Amino acid sequence: MNREGVTLTTEQLRNAAAEETIARVQAHLRAFDALQLDALLEAVDALAASGDAQDFALNAETANINPRALDALTARGIPYPYYFCLPETLTAQPALVAYYRRLALLTPDDLRAIGLDTQPYESGQSAPDPATAHALARLFNGLVSAAVLQSGVTPRMHLLRVIRNVDNIA
């Protein structure tokens, strides 16, 4: 019985639950499409395929990447760009700010609160200047380093982090 005193059959409850699930899945698919996740993931895959691990090792300190986090990725055979970025990457491919922001589980509001509005970069309107790219990379890498060291990594965990709570971190 619902609040109005109307009794629903089991079949009606199942149908309502199915409709709600379908609507939720469709909303998530629209969100993924709007966020251009496929394009972001393809760009990160390209970085991983062509990436130079030496660059990350040499720039770990200035990019705020914990060397033990790099070691954790190396031990699992995971390319560094799946989890970490260098400032030059954010300047050259500003749309990837969206990927690394989501990987760090930050919202646009979180970044605006500390004076870093990433919307122009994520939308492709402009690229961050070198100082901003450096600040973003340090922030993202510091948070992701902590997560890697606390929670560990798997070869696909970066995907889960990027799509996690897509409703809240658009």
PEGI-V361363 format. One record per backbone hydrogen bond with DSSP energy under -1.0 kcal/mol. CO is the residue of the C=O (numbers start at 1). NH is the residue of the N-H. If there is no record, write none. Layout:
# PEGI-V361363
CO & NH
CO & NH
This chain:
# PEGI-V361363
2 & 5
6 & 2
9 & 13
10 & 14
11 & 15
12 & 16
13 & 17
14 & 18
15 & 19
16 & 20
17 & 21
18 & 22
19 & 23
20 & 24
21 & 25
22 & 26
23 & 27
24 & 28
25 & 29
26 & 30
27 & 31
28 & 32
29 & 33
30 & 34
31 & 35
32 & 37
33 & 36
36 & 40
37 & 41
38 & 42
39 & 43
40 & 44
41 & 45
42 & 46
43 & 47
44 & 48
45 & 49
46 & 50
47 & 51
52 & 55
52 & 56
53 & 57
54 & 58
55 & 59
59 & 63
60 & 65
61 & 64
66 & 69
66 & 70
67 & 71
68 & 72
69 & 73
70 & 74
71 & 75
73 & 78
74 & 77
79 & 82
80 & 83
80 & 84
86 & 89
86 & 90
87 & 91
88 & 92
89 & 93
93 & 96
94 & 97
95 & 98
96 & 100
97 & 101
98 & 102
99 & 103
100 & 104
101 & 106
102 & 105
107 & 111
108 & 112
109 & 113
111 & 116
112 & 115
118 & 122
119 & 123
120 & 125
120 & 126
121 & 124
129 & 133
130 & 134
131 & 135
132 & 136
133 & 137
134 & 138
135 & 139
136 & 140
137 & 141
138 & 142
139 & 143
140 & 144
141 & 145
142 & 146
143 & 147
144 & 148
145 & 149
146 & 150
147 & 151
148 & 152
156 & 159
156 & 160
157 & 161
158 & 162
159 & 163
160 & 164
163 & 166
165 & 168
165 & 169
